[in-house]
Amino acid sequence: MNKNVQRGRTTRAHVLEVATRLFAEHGYDGTTIEMVLADSGVSRGSLYHHFPGKDALFLAVLEAVVAGAGEQVDGVERDAGDDPIAALRAGCLAAIRLAGDPVVQQIVLIDAPAVLGWQRWRELDEQNSLGEIRIALNYAAEAGAIDPRHVDTFAHIVLAATNEVALMVARSADPGAALSAGESAVGEFLDRLLGVRD
């Protein structure tokens, strides 16, 4: 690989790391390009070469944080085994737990809807999650647990419920209690939806 290309990738990764920390600590509104420049030690020209402005930098940070969170959820789903229903349940609960992570909380749940707008934030979320939820619900429909006609609508309901509980946890004055209540409620919701019995 060309040394300049490698240097550019290293610089970009470093700026993203610094910006992630700053956005998580200070929020979007409290973070300035000047703060990123000071903490990263890169020149303004170098930063703008990779990110044309604060919005572009935030979007890149958001995409990286979402990708990392997605990998964690995927790992939990794999650990749940071959049963798509068990994987769905484990994935939804893992997504809710991630709301307790300060980086995910501030960047993904608090700032992203405001910075991107609710519609764009929802579109990104659907791109990352909706397909996997549909797969599990199709499996449930084939097993006779739900009406096949409702798979798509139920997928949106499950995604919305998981997101709403994650937002509740992120905005709670007592995140620990909100997380416990949210996990319990979503677990029961999925068990009832899918006809799971103890």
N, C-alpha and C positions, 0 to 999 in steps of 0.2 A: 504494500500500500504506500502511496505517495506520502512523504513526511508531512507536507502541508495539510493533506486531507486528514491524517491522523491527528495532527495538532489541532485542527479545526474541530474534530469530534471530541477531543479531550476538553477543549475550551467550552464547547457547547454543554457537555455533561457537567462540567464544573459550575457553569452559570446556572444550570437547572437545579443542581444540588443546593446552591446558595439561595436561589429564588424560592425554592420549595420551603426551606427553613424560614425565610423571611415572611412569605405569604402565610405560613402556618402560625407564626408567632404574632404577626401584626395585622393579618387580614389583607385583603386586596387594597382597600382604601388607605390603610396605614403603611403600605409598602411603596416606596418610590424607586424609580430607576437609579437615582443617585445612591440609595442604600445598597442596591444590588451591585453597582459599580464599586462602591467602597469595600463591601465585604468580599467580592469576588476577585478584586484586583485587576480586572480586565479593563481595557480601554472602551470608551463609548462606541468607537467605530467597530471594534470587535464584537461587542454585544449586539449592536444594531445590524451587523452582518448576519447574525444568526436569528435575531428576533427584531422585527421592524418596530416594535413598540411594546408597551406594558401589556396590552391586551394579548398580543401574540405570545409573549413570554408566559403570561398566566395560562393561556390555552395549552401550551407545551407542558407546563407543570401539571396542569389538570390531567392531561392525557397520560403522563407518566405515573401519577398517583393512582389513577383509575386502573391502569394496566397492572400496577403492583398489587392493588386490592383485588383485582380479578384473578391474579395468579394465586393469591391466598385462598379465595373462595373456591377456585378450581381444585386446589389441593385438598380442601376439606371435602368437596364433593367426591373426589377420587377415593379418599379414605372411607367414604360411606359405602363403597362396594358397587356391585353391578346393578343394584335396584335403583331405577331412575327416581322413584318416589322418595326413597331415603336420601338420595343425592340432592333432590330439590329441597327437602326439609333442611338438610344440613347446610346447603348453600344459602338459603334464606336467613337462617339463624346466624351464619358466619357474616353475612352482609350487615346484619343488625349490630353484631358485636364490633364490626369495624367502625361504626358510628362513634364508638368510645375512643378511637385513635385520634389524637389531637390534629394530626395532619389531614386525615380524611375528613374529619369533622369540619374544620375551618375551610379547607379548599374545595372539597366536593359538595358538602351539604349546606354550608352557610354562604360562601362566596359565589360558587359557580352558578346557582340559579339567578342571582342578582346580576352578575357580570355578563353571562351569556344570554340571559333572558330565559324565562321558564320553558318556552317551547323548544329552544335549542338544547337546553339541559336535558329535557325529556327525550329528545331524539337521540342524543348521545347515550343516555342510559338504556334506551330500548335497543340500540345497536349492540350494546355489550351484554344484555341480560335476557331479552325477550325470547330469543331463539331457544336458549337452553330450557327456559320455563315451558315453552310449547312442547318440546321433546318429552319432558317428564309428564306433562298433562295428556299428551297423545297416548303415552304408555298407560296412564291411568284410565283413559277412555277405552282403550283396547281391552283392559282388564275388567271393564264394566263398572268402574268406580264413579265415573262421571259421564254425562251425556256428551257424545262426540261433537254435537252442535255448539257446545259451550266452550270448547278448548281455547279458542282465540280470546274470547271475552274473559274467561277465567285467568288466562295468562296475564292479561292487562291488570286484572284485579289483584293477583298475587304480587305482581311487580309494584303496583301502587301501594298495597298494604305494607310491603317490605320497606319501600321508600318512606312512607309516612311514619312508620315506627322509627326508622333510622333518623329522620328529621326530629321526631319527638325526643329521642335520646340526645341528639346533638344540641338541642336548644333547652334541655332540662336544667333546672337549678340543682337537681340531684341525679346526675347521669347514671350512677350505679343502680338506684332504685328504678329509674326509667328503663334501663337495660333489662333488668330482671323481669319487670312487668311486660316489657315488649317481647322478650323471648318467649315467655309463658303464653302470651296472647297469640302470637304468630304460630307457635307450635300447635296450640289448640285449634286455631283457625284452619291450618293445613290438615290436621287430623280430621276435622269435621268435613272439610271440603272433599277430602279423598277417601272418606269412609274408614279411616284407621281406627281400630278399637284396641283397647288394652287387653 
